[in-house]
Amino acid sequence: MVDPGLVVVDKAPGMTSHDVVARVRRLAGTRKVGHAGTLDPMATGVLVLGVDRATRLLGHLMLTEKAYDATILLGVATTTDDAEGEVVSTAATDDVREDDVRAELAKLVGDIEQVPTTVSAIKVDGKRAYARVRDGEQVELKPRPVTIHEIVVHEVALPEVRISVRCSSGTYVRAIARDVGAALGVGGHLTALRRTAVGSFDLTVARTLEQLADDFSVVPIADAARATFATVDLDEEQAAHVRFGRPLDLALPADGPHAVFAPDGSFLALYEQQGMKAKPVAVFV
């Protein structure tokens, strides 16, 4: 079995995130593999997986910023807001101007309330929204706060629009396609999606499953923690307290968990400030 750490996969199209997990379980020789942030089968790109105790990092990693390249097709709306759904309306895009496309996309940048796509994994009364839609139910999801940091428009070649997006976790790029199409009065859906980064992990460190099959390796858990979180290096006495899950007399900035390390460089835990003390969020020793 391989050492605990993260595996950064460049997911191929047509695979579910669960398919990737199953393959990595076989390659790693362990059942203890999980992933951070689902990618739809049609999507490609960065999918971060945890092996062994590094799976406990994934819940925190899911909260980080993500980046995507996407292609929107205007003039066609679908049931899923992407190319895998059934067409529900069509409209000519002859009167749509490039300036209007850019202006409507610009309106989506910032802190916004976004209605998730109805085929999302969000639970409605304990059941996934996509499962309810698959069973023929009508699903109405409430808007949720998300942050879209940036939308870069690379090309407007109507009816197609190519963009790059940087956004918070929980943002649906399919919903961006849907909403800009609705704002322009012609409808729209996503035809291609490639995730280019999850936090600090991008395509430069991602490897295909074929590459991993030839040479399987992980990002060591200590390196993954240093790449993802603000860090604190402890002395021996403090490290001993951490191993027992005790609070520390530290004053950490209030910007989320901090990775704490022993004097020998080993990763011990995630701590965050709670009142006058820094307290453990998750201990990894």
C-alpha positions in Angstrom: 0.0 0.0 0.0 1.2 3.5 -0.8 1.9 6.2 1.8 -0.9 8.6 2.9 -1.3 11.6 0.6 -3.2 13.2 -2.2 -3.5 12.0 -5.8 -4.2 14.7 -8.4 -6.0 13.1 -11.4 -6.6 14.6 -14.8 -10.0 13.0 -15.3 -11.0 11.8 -18.7 -14.4 12.4 -20.2 -17.1 9.8 -19.7 -16.0 8.7 -16.3 -17.8 9.4 -13.0 -15.8 10.6 -10.0 -16.7 7.2 -8.4 -15.1 5.5 -11.4 -11.9 7.3 -10.8 -12.0 6.5 -7.1 -12.5 2.8 -7.9 -9.5 2.8 -10.2 -7.3 4.6 -7.8 -8.3 2.1 -5.0 -6.9 -0.7 -7.2 -3.8 1.2 -8.0 -3.1 2.2 -4.4 -4.0 -1.2 -2.9 -6.5 0.2 -0.4 -10.2 0.8 0.0 -9.5 4.1 1.8 -9.7 6.5 -1.1 -12.0 9.5 -1.4 -12.4 12.6 -3.6 -12.9 16.3 -3.1 -15.5 17.9 -5.3 -17.4 15.8 -7.8 -16.8 16.2 -11.6 -19.7 15.4 -14.0 -19.0 12.6 -16.5 -18.8 15.1 -19.3 -16.2 17.2 -17.5 -12.5 16.7 -17.5 -9.6 17.9 -15.5 -8.4 18.2 -11.9 -10.0 15.7 -9.4 -8.2 15.6 -6.1 -8.2 12.3 -4.2 -7.0 11.4 -0.8 -5.4 8.1 0.2 -5.5 6.6 3.7 -5.6 9.2 6.4 -5.2 12.0 3.9 -8.9 11.4 3.1 -9.6 13.5 6.2 -8.1 16.5 4.5 -10.6 16.4 1.7 -13.5 18.0 3.6 -11.3 21.0 4.2 -9.9 21.0 0.7 -13.4 21.1 -0.8 -13.8 24.7 0.6 -11.0 26.1 -1.5 -11.2 28.1 -4.8 -11.6 26.3 -8.1 -10.9 27.2 -11.7 -12.5 26.0 -14.9 -12.4 26.4 -18.7 -15.8 26.2 -20.2 -17.7 26.4 -23.5 -21.3 27.8 -23.6 -23.7 27.2 -26.4 -26.3 30.0 -26.6 -29.7 29.6 -28.2 -30.4 26.1 -26.7 -31.6 25.4 -23.1 -31.6 21.9 -21.7 -33.1 20.1 -18.7 -29.6 19.6 -17.2 -28.1 22.9 -18.2 -25.4 20.9 -20.1 -25.2 18.9 -23.3 -26.3 15.7 -21.6 -29.9 16.9 -21.0 -32.9 17.1 -23.2 -33.5 20.2 -25.2 -36.4 22.3 -23.8 -36.1 25.4 -26.0 -34.3 26.9 -28.9 -33.9 30.5 -30.1 -32.0 32.3 -32.8 -28.9 34.2 -31.7 -28.7 36.5 -34.7 -29.6 39.5 -32.7 -27.3 38.8 -29.8 -24.3 41.1 -29.7 -20.9 40.3 -28.4 -20.9 43.3 -26.1 -24.2 42.1 -24.5 -22.7 38.6 -23.9 -19.7 40.1 -22.2 -21.9 42.5 -20.2 -24.2 39.8 -18.9 -21.3 37.6 -17.9 -19.7 40.5 -16.1 -22.8 40.9 -14.0 -22.3 37.4 -12.6 -18.9 38.2 -11.1 -18.8 38.8 -7.3 -20.8 37.6 -4.4 -24.1 36.4 -5.9 -27.1 34.2 -5.2 -27.0 31.3 -7.6 -29.8 28.7 -8.1 -28.0 25.3 -8.5 -28.8 23.2 -11.5 -31.7 20.7 -10.8 -29.5 17.7 -11.5 -27.0 18.6 -8.8 -26.0 16.4 -5.9 -27.7 18.7 -3.4 -30.1 16.9 -1.1 -33.8 17.7 -1.0 -35.5 16.2 2.0 -32.7 13.6 2.2 -32.6 12.7 -1.5 -30.2 13.9 -4.1 -31.8 16.5 -6.5 -30.6 14.5 -9.5 -32.2 11.4 -8.2 -35.5 13.2 -7.8 -35.3 14.5 -11.4 -34.4 11.1 -12.7 -37.6 9.7 -10.9 -39.7 12.3 -12.8 -40.2 14.7 -9.9 -40.2 18.5 -10.2 -37.4 20.0 -8.3 -37.0 23.6 -7.2 -33.8 24.5 -5.5 -33.3 27.7 -3.5 -30.6 30.2 -4.4 -27.3 29.8 -2.5 -24.6 32.3 -1.9 -21.5 31.7 -4.1 -18.5 33.9 -5.1 -17.4 34.1 -8.7 -14.0 35.8 -8.5 -13.4 36.2 -12.2 -14.9 35.3 -15.6 -12.5 35.8 -18.5 -14.1 35.8 -22.0 -11.7 34.2 -24.4 -13.9 34.1 -27.5 -17.4 35.0 -28.6 -18.1 33.1 -31.8 -21.9 32.9 -31.6 -23.6 30.7 -30.8 -20.5 29.6 -28.8 -18.7 31.4 -26.0 -15.5 30.3 -24.5 -14.7 31.4 -20.9 -12.5 30.7 -17.9 -13.9 31.0 -14.4 -12.4 31.3 -10.9 -15.0 30.7 -8.2 -15.8 29.4 -4.7 -16.6 25.9 -4.0 -20.3 25.2 -4.6 -20.5 27.3 -7.8 -22.1 25.6 -10.7 -20.6 26.6 -14.1 -23.6 25.0 -15.8 -25.7 27.5 -13.9 -23.6 30.3 -15.4 -24.3 29.0 -18.9 -28.0 28.8 -18.0 -28.2 32.2 -16.5 -26.3 34.2 -19.2 -28.5 32.5 -21.8 -31.6 33.5 -19.9 -30.4 37.0 -19.4 -29.9 37.3 -23.2 -33.3 35.9 -23.8 -32.1 32.9 -25.9 -31.3 30.2 -23.4 -28.0 28.5 -23.1 -26.2 25.4 -21.8 -22.7 24.1 -21.2 -21.1 22.0 -23.9 -17.6 21.5 -22.4 -16.0 21.8 -19.0 -12.5 21.3 -17.9 -11.5 22.0 -14.2 -8.0 23.5 -14.3 -7.4 23.9 -10.6 -8.6 23.0 -7.1 -6.9 25.3 -4.6 -3.2 25.1 -5.3 -3.4 21.9 -7.3 -3.6 22.5 -11.0 -3.1 20.6 -14.3 0.7 20.9 -14.1 0.6 18.3 -11.2 -2.4 16.3 -12.4 -1.8 12.9 -14.0 -4.1 10.7 -16.1 -5.1 7.3 -14.8 -2.9 5.8 -17.5 0.1 7.7 -16.3 -0.7 6.6 -12.7 -1.0 3.0 -13.8 2.6 3.2 -15.1 4.0 5.1 -12.1 1.7 5.6 -9.2 2.7 8.3 -6.7 1.1 10.6 -4.2 1.6 14.1 -2.9 2.8 13.3 0.6 0.4 14.4 3.3 2.8 17.0 4.7 3.4 18.5 1.3 -0.3 18.6 0.6 -1.0 20.3 3.9 1.7 22.9 3.3 0.3 23.6 -0.2 -3.3 24.0 1.0 -3.2 25.7 4.4 -1.4 28.4 6.3 1.2 26.7 8.4 2.6 26.8 12.0 5.9 25.1 13.0 5.8 24.0 16.6 8.3 23.2 19.3 8.6 19.7 20.9 6.4 20.7 23.9 3.6 22.1 21.6 3.8 19.0 19.3 3.3 16.7 22.3 0.1 18.6 23.2 -1.1 18.2 19.6 -0.6 14.5 19.7 -3.1 14.3 22.5 -5.5 16.7 20.8 -5.0 19.5 23.4 -5.6 23.2 22.8 -2.5 25.4 22.2 -1.7 28.9 23.5 -1.5 30.3 20.0 -3.1 33.3 18.4 -4.0 32.2 14.9 -5.5 34.5 12.2 -9.2 33.9 11.9 -9.0 32.7 8.3 -9.7 29.0 8.6 -7.7 26.0 9.6 -3.9 26.1 10.0 -1.7 23.1 9.4 0.7 22.5 12.4 4.0 20.7 12.1 6.4 19.0 14.5 10.1 20.1 14.6 11.0 17.3 12.3 8.6 18.6 9.7 5.9 15.9 10.0 2.3 17.1 9.7 0.4 16.7 12.9 -3.0 18.4 12.7 -5.3 21.2 11.6 -5.9 23.8 14.2 -8.1 27.0 14.3 -8.6 29.8 16.7 -11.5 29.4 19.1 -11.6 32.2 21.7 -8.3 32.5 23.5 -6.9 29.1 22.4 -6.1 27.3 19.1 -8.1 24.1 19.1 -7.8 21.0 16.9 -10.1 20.6 13.9 -8.5 17.3 12.8 -5.5 15.4 14.2 -3.5 13.2 11.8 -1.1 11.4 14.2 
